[in-house]
Amino acid sequence: MAEHIASNNTDVGHILVKVQEDLQELKEKISHITIHGEAATVDFQTLETAIHRTEMGLKSRAAEYLNVINRQVLTLPAVEYRNMPADHTLAVPVPLAISKPIKRPVVYPSLSKKHHGIQLWNAPQHISPGTQHKHGIDMRILRDPSNPKNRNFLHENYGIQLPLIKSEMPEIPLQKLIKGTTVGSLAILPVSHREDPSLLPPFVSEKDARKGILSLIERGLIPPASELTVDPPFVQHKAAKIHDIQEKFKKPDPEIFGTYPKNAYCIIVSESYTNESKHLDKELGSRLPLKMDTVTPAPSVMSKSSAKDIGAVQLLLDKEIVPFEFHQSQHLAANWNRIKASRRTIIHIPSLGYAQSLRSSVPDIDTQQNLQMGRLCDIRDDNIDVIYICPLWIGEDVTQYYMKLLGLQEAVKTGIPEKIVDMEDRLKVMTPEAVSHFPNHHLCLATHLKYSPRTIKRIKNLIEGKAAYIVGGLLHKDDLAVADMLNVPILGPEPEVAHLYSTKSGGKRIFASACAPMPPGEYDIYNLQQMHEVLTQLILENLEIRRWLFKVDVEFGGRGTAYFDVSHLKCYKQILKEFRQIGPTQWLKKKWIQEPAELTISRELPGILAEHAQPANKKIFPTWEKFLQMFLCQGGVVEGYPPSDSITNLTVDMLIEPTGEVSMVSCGDQIHSKSLLECWGTTVPQCSVDPGNLHSVCVKIAEACKSRGVIGFFSIDLVTFIHPHTMEQQIWATDLDLAYSDQLAMTQLMLFISNGKLICRTNTFEVPPKPTEKKRKLRMEESAMKEEAQIQLPFMKRYGVLSTQLKHTNLSMVQYSVLFKIFKAHGIGFDIKKRQGTVFILHEDNKKDRLGMVTIGEDLQGALLTFARNLSVIHQEISAPNLQLENNFQAAIKDIELILGVTIVNKSKAKEDNATTALEALS
């Protein structure tokens, strides 16, 4: 019966309750039945017994049914019924045999979602999310006996009074809080010093000093950019012992620089100490004594703004590195001739070791350091292997391009394009892993390499047992650290020397000591009054010069240049008239004649400069005020601009070998686009100055550099023009850069792809003639004679146009594979047999807005025409009418057109001179 009830889909419990009610009603009706007449007597007792038996059976069956269908423990009533009134009853009566009415029925709660039993009562099925959330909170209180609300909740809703259990933990009396400061007041930077930084730093008491240098800096008592000198110093210096070169491989005795307290633990510094896997903090910590007890700062701390003081820590680093560099340079000088004649490895690190503030202002510093990919072409010498340190990650397309280009070495030498070799064994391009770790820190490449232990280890494995040396860019102190780690010398000067004489004022000192011709001017200018006085005197002594240039010492590439035209001076015409009346000799000899003019110019000059002086690069210095601030902060020079409408700038690359031998390795005429003060390319060899005069001037400058400890590659910028009064050609040395130049890197590419040689003493670029094909039917003797005649053929002359500064923003929208298809469609390429054509340099594959290009032709006019045609084709193919972005292609084409006009005039003049000479010889 229980199984039958359990299987029924109807509410069997409701039916059972109904049956009980019917039986009760039947029982009451029977008790009130009255019998009339003489009918048979009814046995009521037996009937009541039967009804009672049936009722008891129904109760037992109802209990069995409940046990069958409900095998779960009943829970407390659902929360939604806790607020019902006492006389409220459910729609379904309780299935119990209770004859008396129930004032507060027992309500069973609905089961939670995790139970899958049957719902006993008809509780509401649709509950709002807010109500569900409230029910969930109540159920958590109900299930958690430790909850402080649990006891009241059970009492209010279910009438269950739980006993109150007192905590055995003794009550802790509350302590009275006392408000107030626990740290004494410390001195801070006065308001007057915040508003006027030019005031002297305030006095630092001993109490403030004991709080530490970091505390003083945070409170403003020490300027954040100050260089600190601790008195007495933490490190006491001692003269380093210089060992003989024969003792190079002898392990030196450990030395301790200075004396320290007994409770200080010192790390011994020796010459052979290297560790490439330490970071900057560990590296500095490993070179200083570590004191284990409490450190108390020195009572007096002084701040210095002079850039000449290096600091105690830097001096200790220099003590360790400089002796190593000294020994390595001596070793390189003693073995240079043997190294040049044997197989060797050149490690190219094209690092720009400028100051951090200057590097931060250079856009795309990593791309700027990678403009010298032409250095890879050093492998044209069969005895040279190249390791090129790349400042950015280059993709597979760029890598394959250079491997294919450099694989043409045998094809270039033989003139047979099919001869392609694999250069992977002789050429390695590496990117330091620190480039990914410091992407936005504007670090130079040498610093990235210094903190890249995996790359250092790989280079060590490649050069083990081989002769090797480093060719850097503008050297940085981290170049010395890298050389120390690799145990190889650097073909270059010390970083301090390179930075000192690469400034504008430093170059002027070199030119002056070499007695090289220079433009009139003055250097080492650091204040406004000095600049006004110098410029006034220069104008009076050189009235033929119409424009004056201002150059910031530390800038490069024409970035830090401004100009001023004297024609804006109201008194200039009157002074020039007086000069012509008196004559140049008397004007310069009698200084008292210049006094009225000097007073007039000094009054006008400040206002005229503020109004009419213009920076050359408006992106770096948008206004004269910005430029003047940098000029006076970093120092600079004032020099005259050539007094001619037609001027030519030159760049000459020199090499001072470790043995002292001086040679000229490249020379070219500069090409300008937007400004005459910014160069974007060169034509090689130069054709504007007599090669003998140029060589004489450059050798003098090189000798002056050599006397100051300069070795390696460096470049000299010069300017030539025809003086308007004497009508003679003049040459002025204008700039010196003690670093490997872009022109030299592109010259290496030009010589590689043409198998030529550049003879700067005669201004000739020679390539071997086109090889002739041999006929198989010729006899051995005839073929030998033909080969001998071929060897004796003269070299052919060539001219090249080089540039690494081609920029077009639309290039970033074109893939390199598509770009080379465009070149092929327009016939842009290089002919290996004729040794002329075009070769491109790819700098990177991220932004792709820069390009390098070399064109080689039979004459200068042909090379320039090819270059201009290539620029025009690229510009037309990648530009859209409604999308004209930044580029220098069009300005470069205009400048080439001007140069072509000059070359045509020079050619016609040369023909007339030759004809006149021939007629005179015949007569």
Secondary structure by P-SEA (a helix, b strand, c coil): caaaaaacccaaaaaaaaaaaaaaaaaaaaaaccccccccccaaaaaaaaaaaaaaaaaaaaaaaaaaaccccccccccccccccccccccccccccccccccccbbbbcccccccccccccccccccaaaaaaaaaaaaaaacccccaaaaaaaacccbbbbbbbbccccccbbbbbbcccccccccccaaaaacccccccccccccccccaaaaaaaccccccbbbbbccccccccbbbbbccccccccccccccccccccbbbbbbccccccccccaaaaaaaabbbbccccccccbbbbbcccccccaaaaaaaaacaaaaaaaaaaaaacaaaaaaccbbbbbbbcccccaaaaaaccaaaaaaacccccccccccccbbbbbbbcccccaaaaaaaaaaaaaaaaaaaccccccccccccbbbbbbccccccccccccaaaaaaacaaaaaaaaaaaccbbbbbbbccccaaaaaaaaaaccccccccaaaaaaaacaaaaaaaaaaacccccccccccccaaaaaaaaaaaaaacccccbbbbbbccccccccbbbbbcccccaaaaaaaaaaaacaaaaaaccccaaaaaaaaaaacaaaaacccccccccccccaaaaaaaaaaccbbbbbcccccbbbbbbbbbbbcccbbbbbcbbbbbbbccccccccccccccccccaaaaaaaaaaaaaaaaaaccccbbbbbbbbbbcccccbbbbbbccccccccaaaaaaaaaaaaaccccccccbbbbbbccbbbbbccccaaaaaaaaaaaaabbbbbbbbbbbccccccccccccaaaaaaaaaaacccccccccbbbbbbbcccccccccccccccccaaaaaaaaaaaaaaaaaaacccccccccaaaaaaaaaaaaaaaaaaaaaaaaaaaaaaaaaaac
